[in-house]
Amino acid sequence: MSNEMMSVILAAGLAEPMCTSIPKALHTVCGKPMAKWVLEAACSAGVERNVMVVGFEAEKVKAVFGDSVSYAYQEQPKGTGHAVMCAREAFEGFGGCTLVLPCDTPLLDADTIESALDYHKAFGNEATIITAVTDNPSGYGRIIRNGAGDVAGIVEHTDADQNELEIKEINSSIYIFNTEALCYALDNLDSIRDGVDPHNLIRVLDVLIKSGRRVGAFDADNPCRIFGVNDRVQLHEAESMMRQMINYGHMKNGVTIMDPVSVYIEADVVIGEDTVIQPNVMLKGSTVIGKNVLIGTNSVISNSKIDDGADVLCSVILSSQVGGGTHVGPFAYMRPDSKVGKNVKVGDFVELKNVVVEDGTKISHLTYLGDCDVGQGVNFGCGCIAVNYDGAKKYRTVVEDNAFIGCNTNLISPVRVGKNAYIAAGSTITDEVPDNSLAIARSRQVNKINWQDRREQKK
């Protein structure tokens, strides 16, 4: 038998118990579609060819997975056995092992697959079921073994008698087949005439068992690895288990997570050692956080990079970059394509959008900068605004090194503020401010003496 492996991922289901119009394969666990977790586990275990059986909302599934897999179509949802038949053209004649993987086991990992494959080959099995022993087997099919300990069959929970319901070993619906044996069984499903659904994949195992072919069961060490998701409650349970695995993994790698139960970290997030994550934090997407960073309570960071020594307090950062030693927040909002340098201050109630801010600049509070290029050592007073939109187009503002922008200044884009320039508080700047200049763009104060007395007389 060849050492090559391929997989058939069953992703055609309607997911009716979830009460959803979204394909089951695309429901997410820690930010990643369930079927993608399964695919990544297979690839990490050395599977190079992957076929995904699609049906319900097939185009949505294909839009997510693209050309990372090939596809087979199950036009009508006739069960798992029928789904495998729909993929037969992809694996027939393949000399290695074919893995049949449900799309709804997001906790499945490469180690479990590899160990099961080693067991499958060591015992010369024609088929191997990945099983687990659990104290709560409710809802799962039970593994029936004979006196010698070999697999004699699988009985579904709904069909089990009282003695069978007491069995703790459960079927994961994850199977490894010698491809020739799988094709043989599919050809002989008609030989099963016991009144049960021939479209269920366990009928394939019945064919092999009754024909005397060896069917084994590999007991996964960790039952959660084969946990299947059928409804929203189980989706929540899978998410909770995955969150714990992710968070504990970071903690073992030197990250302090003060309250792992309240912290949500998605699978692809990278965090450096000695970083501290306070409660109620969300880290999403491809976020990369450096060493010795503080992420404060109630912060949300998505697809962003936070360099060593920065701190983010109660703020939202989306698709942006924060330099080392920079302080963000509290209550700051960095919108996509914002990049701030080292030792910058982005203070309370500051909003940035599509800006570049160089090292050492201070934007302390109550300021909006959109579409700006800001140099080094600039100081923005309270309440400054880059007025970047004229109702039809957006324009950029340039503020060069060491400029001082007084409080309550409006910068009407496009405009340039030169190096070492000063802008007086309350100014509305519409023209270029040259280097080393002071700009005052506000009306002169006029005091009307005794104005209130004359007003009362008119009344």
FENTABEL-V317387 format. One record per backbone hydrogen bond with DSSP energy under -1.0 kcal/mol. NH is the residue of the N-H (numbers start at 0). CO is the residue of the C=O. E is the energy in kcal/mol with one decimal. If there is no record, write none. Layout:
NH;CO;E / NH;CO;E
This chain:
1;94;-1.4 / 5;96;-2.0 / 6;48;-2.3 / 7;98;-3.1 / 8;50;-3.2 / 9;100;-2.5 / 10;52;-2.1 / 17;14;-1.5 / 18;15;-2.1 / 25;22;-1.7 / 26;23;-1.3 / 28;31;-2.6 / 31;28;-1.2 / 33;26;-2.5 / 34;24;-2.1 / 36;32;-1.6 / 37;33;-1.7 / 38;34;-2.6 / 39;35;-2.7 / 40;36;-2.0 / 41;37;-2.2 / 42;38;-2.6 / 43;39;-2.5 / 44;40;-1.3 / 45;42;-1.5 / 46;41;-2.3 / 47;4;-1.1 / 50;6;-2.7 / 51;69;-2.9 / 52;8;-2.9 / 53;71;-2.9 / 55;11;-1.5 / 57;54;-1.4 / 60;56;-1.5 / 61;57;-2.6 / 62;58;-1.9 / 63;59;-1.0 / 64;60;-2.2 / 65;61;-2.7 / 67;64;-2.3 / 69;49;-2.4 / 71;51;-2.1 / 73;53;-2.6 / 77;75;-1.8 / 80;198;-3.0 / 81;198;-1.1 / 82;78;-1.9 / 83;79;-2.0 / 84;80;-2.0 / 85;81;-1.9 / 87;84;-1.6 / 89;86;-1.6 / 91;87;-2.7 / 93;90;-2.5 / 96;3;-2.1 / 97;176;-2.8 / 98;5;-3.0 / 99;174;-2.6 / 100;7;-2.7 / 102;9;-1.7 / 107;104;-1.8 / 112;108;-1.7 / 113;109;-3.1 / 114;110;-2.5 / 115;111;-2.2 / 116;112;-2.4 / 117;113;-2.4 / 118;114;-2.2 / 119;115;-2.7 / 120;116;-2.3 / 121;117;-2.6 / 122;118;-2.0 / 124;119;-2.2 / 125;213;-2.9 / 126;213;-1.4 / 127;175;-2.6 / 128;215;-2.6 / 129;173;-2.4 / 130;217;-3.3 / 131;169;-1.1 / 133;167;-2.0 / 139;136;-2.1 / 141;154;-3.1 / 142;168;-2.0 / 143;152;-2.9 / 145;149;-2.6 / 148;145;-2.0 / 150;214;-1.1 / 151;143;-3.6 / 152;143;-1.3 / 154;141;-2.1 / 158;155;-1.0 / 164;160;-2.3 / 166;163;-1.5 / 169;131;-2.9 / 170;140;-2.5 / 171;129;-1.6 / 174;99;-2.2 / 175;127;-2.5 / 176;97;-2.4 / 177;125;-2.8 / 178;95;-1.8 / 181;177;-2.1 / 182;178;-2.3 / 183;179;-2.2 / 184;180;-2.4 / 185;181;-2.3 / 186;182;-1.9 / 190;187;-1.7 / 191;188;-1.9 / 199;196;-1.2 / 202;199;-1.9 / 203;200;-1.3 / 205;201;-1.8 / 206;202;-2.0 / 207;203;-1.8 / 208;204;-2.7 / 209;205;-2.7 / 210;206;-1.4 / 211;208;-1.5 / 212;207;-2.5 / 215;126;-2.7 / 217;128;-3.0 / 219;130;-3.4 / 224;221;-1.9 / 225;222;-1.5 / 226;223;-1.6 / 228;103;-1.9 / 234;230;-2.0 / 235;231;-2.2 / 236;232;-2.2 / 237;233;-2.6 / 238;234;-2.3 / 239;235;-2.5 / 240;236;-2.2 / 241;237;-2.6 / 242;238;-2.9 / 243;239;-2.0 / 244;240;-2.2 / 245;241;-2.8 / 246;242;-3.0 / 247;243;-2.8 / 248;244;-1.9 / 249;245;-1.9 / 250;246;-2.3 / 251;247;-2.4 / 253;250;-1.6 / 254;249;-1.9 / 255;274;-2.7 / 257;276;-2.4 / 261;258;-1.3 / 263;280;-2.8 / 265;282;-2.5 / 266;29;-1.1 / 268;265;-1.5 / 269;286;-2.4 / 271;288;-1.7 / 273;253;-3.1 / 274;271;-1.0 / 275;292;-2.8 / 276;255;-3.3 / 277;294;-2.7 / 281;298;-2.3 / 282;263;-2.8 / 283;300;-3.0 / 287;303;-2.6 / 288;269;-3.4 / 289;305;-2.8 / 291;272;-1.6 / 293;309;-1.8 / 294;275;-2.7 / 295;311;-4.2 / 297;278;-1.1 / 298;295;-1.3 / 299;314;-2.4 / 300;281;-2.7 / 301;316;-2.6 / 302;283;-1.8 / 304;319;-2.2 / 305;287;-2.8 / 306;321;-2.7 / 308;290;-2.4 / 309;306;-1.5 / 310;325;-2.3 / 311;293;-2.9 / 312;327;-3.1 / 315;331;-2.2 / 316;299;-2.7 / 317;333;-2.8 / 318;301;-2.9 / 320;337;-2.5 / 321;304;-2.9 / 322;339;-1.1 / 324;307;-1.1 / 325;322;-1.5 / 326;343;-2.7 / 327;310;-2.6 / 328;345;-3.2 / 330;313;-2.0 / 332;349;-2.7 / 333;315;-3.0 / 334;351;-3.3 / 336;318;-2.6 / 338;354;-2.8 / 339;320;-2.3 / 340;356;-2.2 / 342;323;-2.0 / 344;360;-2.3 / 345;326;-3.1 / 346;362;-3.1 / 349;346;-1.1 / 350;366;-2.8 / 351;332;-2.5 / 352;368;-2.1 / 353;335;-1.4 / 355;371;-2.2 / 356;338;-3.0 / 357;373;-2.0 / 359;341;-2.5 / 360;357;-1.1 / 361;377;-2.9 / 362;344;-3.2 / 365;347;-2.1 / 367;383;-2.3 / 368;350;-2.5 / 370;352;-2.9 / 372;396;-2.6 / 373;355;-3.5 / 374;398;-2.9 / 376;358;-1.8 / 378;402;-2.1 / 379;361;-2.8 / 380;404;-2.9 / 382;364;-1.4 / 384;408;-2.7 / 385;367;-2.2 / 386;410;-2.5 / 387;385;-1.5 / 389;392;-2.2 / 394;387;-2.3 / 396;370;-1.9 / 397;414;-2.4 / 398;372;-2.7 / 399;416;-2.9 / 401;375;-3.2 / 402;399;-1.3 / 403;420;-2.7 / 404;378;-3.2 / 405;422;-1.5 / 407;381;-2.8 / 409;426;-2.6 / 410;384;-3.0 / 411;428;-2.8 / 412;386;-2.0 / 416;397;-3.0 / 417;432;-3.0 / 419;400;-2.4 / 420;417;-1.4 / 421;436;-3.2 / 422;403;-2.0 / 423;438;-3.0 / 425;406;-2.8 / 426;423;-1.3 / 427;440;-2.0 / 428;409;-3.2 / 432;415;-2.5 / 435;418;-3.0 / 436;433;-1.4 / 438;421;-2.7 / 450;447;-1.5 / 453;449;-1.9 / 454;450;-2.0 / 455;451;-2.1 / 456;452;-2.0 / 457;453;-2.0 / 458;454;-1.4
